[in-house]
């Protein structure tokens, strides 16, 4: 056989070598880990998740800083001072600080110009000296270093500072009418409302207790803008078949309170009924034989419950300095000074005014009789015993 030319042989060798290298590279590639599309997308997804996590943490930190800043400028402006409010009071802070233009507090001795609104229980019927809960209330506040002036057009009770705005038998709508006559001038910074029992007893305007109370509370807050309102539930009643109506009234009062509280109104609840939330509330055994009015001890309990409500108002920053309209900070000192002046001047109209005890309209037979009655009352106020 003829030998192949040298050039051809060389060419064949080159081809063989090239083929061998190619085969080796293929085998080497087979041993490499495959990076298919799924692996690539998985890596990208992990990277994106990491970025999202970092972004989320950053946003969370920024929000925390913003909330702390807002808390320092709004909620810590006095509204959160003191202890945490208890049951029955507003837990929603006011929607606006517009009412906080004249801030005061019990600690700073801000004068409390208190108007008690209601019916015979507010006047103190069946209580010693006809002072009702108002004396316990006033004495406890004064013991805390707070000047107090009980205001209203009605003088009821043997305590010197005995004014209120109450009328026996009055329903909520009638209490409201009385308030309209005196609130614009007197401008109280505290309202204590105990009304609704006569709606139940008379079975009249029973379905409108809540609506009437809401209208009255809004009027009080609008007309006396430096004030807050404490609504009281009505007491338990031991008269036959009456308790169901008292409970109906109280449900309406709670519903009204809840609505006003949601609206950010400066209103609190003083729960006087034993089925309610206050463990010191009035029990059936605390009611006198007339079935409606409380005993002396129960009146005292009512005063303490109202004081608790006022303390909660203070913790919420609701106490404002009263309007300077000429009404004295201390009602007892004011009344005693006026009584002394009347006695010195022989002013019969004033003598008659200060001699009236738990009665809106006392008629004297003569100026001399009025003076005698006045001096007896003056001795009782000052604790002077007859010689």
Secondary structure, 3 states (H helix, E strand, C coil): CCCCCHHHHHHHHHHHHHHHHHHHHHHHHHHCCCCCHHHHHHHHHHHHHHHHHHHHHHHHHHHHHHHHHHHHHHHCCCCCCCCCCCCCCCCCCCCCCCCCCCECCCCCCCCEEEEEEECHHHHCCCCHHHCHHHHHHHHHHHHCCCCEEEECCEECCCCCCCEEEECCCCCHHHHHHHHHHHHHHHCCCEEEEECCHHHHHHCCCHHHHHHHHHHHHHHHHHHCCCCEEEEECCCCCCCCCCHHHHHHHHHHHHHHHHHHHHCCCCEEEECCECCCCCCCCECHHHECCCCCCECHHHHHHHHHHHHHHHHHHHHCCCCECCCCCCCCCCHHHHHHHHHHHHHHHCCHHHHHHHHCCCCCCCCCCCHHHHHHHHHHHHHHHHCCCCC
